Amino acid sequence: MRAVIVTALAALLLPAAAGSSGTATGLRGHVTIGGAPAKHRQLWFRKLVVITKTTTDASGNYRILLGPGSYFVSTSNNGAVRPVSVTVVSGRLRVVNFVIPH
């Protein structure tokens, strides 16, 4: 009985692993401000009421794993970013570059 419960819990907790091709779902790309890399800038991705954050590296690059769907994008304190919304596709790590107007 205990093995059945453990197996059922594992199936509920790890649905993406079963049959997954190992491809990440999310976004990656480059962020600029005034034509230069936006170093160490936070990007906020909002889907409904959930916000997921990431920070660019010293070259202005970012990578974030997100579930499929549409997201509104901003910087900290709701700063503007272009594009303002993105769509994440299941099983793809899409390249989306952002511009922070100054």
C-alpha positions in Angstrom: 0.0 0.0 0.0 2.8 2.4 0.9 4.5 1.9 -2.6 1.2 2.8 -4.3 0.9 6.0 -2.4 4.5 7.0 -3.1 4.1 6.2 -6.8 0.9 8.2 -6.9 2.6 11.2 -5.2 5.5 11.0 -7.6 3.2 11.0 -10.6 1.4 14.1 -9.3 4.6 16.0 -8.4 6.6 15.2 -11.5 4.1 15.3 -14.5 6.5 17.2 -16.8 9.3 14.6 -16.3 7.2 11.8 -17.7 7.5 11.9 -21.5 9.4 15.2 -21.4 12.0 15.7 -24.1 14.2 17.6 -21.7 13.6 20.9 -23.5 13.2 23.9 -21.2 10.1 26.1 -21.4 10.8 29.8 -21.0 12.6 32.8 -22.4 16.2 34.0 -23.0 17.7 36.9 -24.7 19.4 40.3 -24.4 18.3 43.5 -22.7 19.5 47.0 -23.7 19.0 50.5 -22.4 20.1 53.4 -24.6 21.7 51.0 -27.0 24.0 49.5 -24.3 23.6 46.3 -22.4 21.2 46.6 -19.4 23.6 45.2 -16.8 22.1 43.6 -13.6 18.6 44.8 -14.3 15.5 43.0 -13.0 12.9 41.8 -15.4 9.4 40.9 -14.0 7.1 38.5 -15.8 3.5 38.7 -14.6 0.9 36.1 -15.4 -2.4 36.9 -13.8 -1.3 37.7 -10.2 1.9 35.7 -10.1 5.2 37.5 -10.7 8.4 35.7 -11.6 11.7 37.7 -11.6 15.1 37.3 -13.1 18.2 39.6 -13.3 20.3 40.2 -16.3 24.0 39.4 -16.2 27.0 41.8 -16.7 26.4 41.5 -20.5 22.7 42.2 -20.3 21.7 38.6 -21.0 18.9 36.8 -19.2 17.3 33.4 -19.0 14.1 32.4 -17.2 12.0 29.3 -17.0 8.3 30.0 -17.2 5.2 27.9 -17.7 3.4 28.3 -21.1 1.1 31.3 -21.5 1.1 35.1 -21.9 3.1 37.4 -19.6 3.2 41.1 -19.1 6.8 42.3 -18.7 8.3 45.2 -16.7 11.4 46.1 -14.7 11.4 46.7 -11.0 8.9 49.4 -9.9 6.8 48.7 -13.0 9.3 50.3 -15.3 8.6 50.2 -19.1 10.0 47.5 -21.3 9.5 46.8 -25.0 7.9 44.5 -25.9 5.4 44.8 -23.0 4.0 41.3 -23.4 5.4 37.9 -24.5 4.0 34.4 -25.1 5.8 31.4 -23.7 5.4 28.2 -25.8 5.5 24.8 -24.1 8.7 22.9 -24.8 10.6 25.9 -26.2 13.1 28.3 -24.8 12.3 31.3 -27.0 14.7 34.1 -27.7 13.1 37.5 -26.9 15.2 40.7 -26.7 14.0 43.6 -24.6 14.6 47.4 -24.8 14.3 49.6 -21.7 13.6 53.1 -22.8 15.5 55.8 -21.0 
